[in-house]
Amino acid sequence: MVNDYQPWVDFKLVYPEVQPALEGSKDLYLVVLVNSGAKGGEFKQRRAKIRETWASKKTCEYFIAANQTHVRDKKWILVFVLGKVGNEEDDKRNIEEAKKHNDMLIGDIDDNYLNNILKFYMGQLWASLHGAKYTLKTDDDVYVRIPKVIEYLVSQGSPPRFYGGNAYINSPVHRLPGFKWSISKKYFSERIYPPFIAGGLVLMSTDLLGRLLNYVHVRKPFHTDDAYVGVAMRDFKVKVINISSFRIIDNMRDVIRSNHNCYILKLIGYAHSIDPGSMQSLHEKLEFFCRNKTTLENC
C-alpha cells in the first residue's frame, strides 16, 4: 500500500450510453443523482420504492412547494446512475427499465464498488451538460425530502462554489490491504483526510465541476469518491458546509420506525441502509405530518 496505486482504479471519463429524454427546457435547478446497483432484483426494488415515495411529484410537500413563489420555478429531476454487469440478462433488464421510466443513466462501467468514482463523474458530467445548477449525489438506500433541499438552497441565496452535506472531520486514511476503504500512499500520502462530505448525501454546485474534471490530471482518482472530492475541495479552497438537517447514521431504520416525530421533522436527508419497507414507513409519516400541518414549531 506504499509504492503502487492500490486498489487500482482504471479511471476514465464516461458519458452514459442510456439516458433520459428530457422534455422542454434544460434549465434545471437541481439534479438528484442516485447511485444504484446493476445486478439482481434487490436494486430494482429499491429504485421502484424511491419512484413511489420521495422521487414522486405527487407528494404533499411537492404540492406546497409548487405554490410557493420563491421555489416553484426551481425545476428538478431525479435519475438513477448505473454501470453494467456484463450479464446479458441483467443489462437487458436494466435497459428495459430505463426505457419504461425514463430516469436512468447507464454507462459502460463495470458496476462495482471500486468504480464508484467513475459513476460519480459520469453523473456530474451529465447533469452539468443538461443545465443543472446543483447536484445532489446520493444512494438508493436513503430518503430525501427534495422540495426541502431546494428550500434550503434558496434560503442560503443559491450560493456558488457550494459543497455541503454530512461532514466527516479528521477521518483517518486506511492502509490495511483488502479493507473496503483502504488506499495506498501513492494516491494520498497524508495520514488524515481533509474534511469531506459523506457520499450518501453530497450537495454541490456545478460551477465546481470544471475544476473537478481538471483535477483528475493533478491527482489520480481513487475509489473512495467522497474522500477524493474532499481532497480536491481542500486544494480548491472550497469551504465544507455541514448541513445539520442531513444525517447519516447506522441505525436510521430504527429512528424512522420510532416515535421520535420531532427529530424526524428536523431532517431533510436520511441515510443510510434504509430498506424499502422503512422507506415506505418514513414516507407515510411525512405525508401524514404534511397533510395535518405538523411542523417543528407545533410538533
Secondary structure, DSSP 8 states (H G I E B T S, - for coil): --SS-SS---------SB-----S----SEEEEEE---SSHHHHHHHHHHHHTTT-TTSHHHHHHTT-TTTTT--EEEEEEEEE-S-HHHHHHHHHHHHHHS-EEEEEEE-SGGGHHHHHHHHHHHHHHTT-SEEEEEETT-EE-HHHHHHHHHHTT--SS-EEEEEE-S-B----TT-TT---TTT---SB---EEEEEEEEEEGGGHHHHHHHTTTS---S-HHHHHHHHHHHHT---EE-TTEEE-TTHHHHHTSS-HHHHHH-SEEES---HHHHHHHHHHHHHHHHTT--TTT-
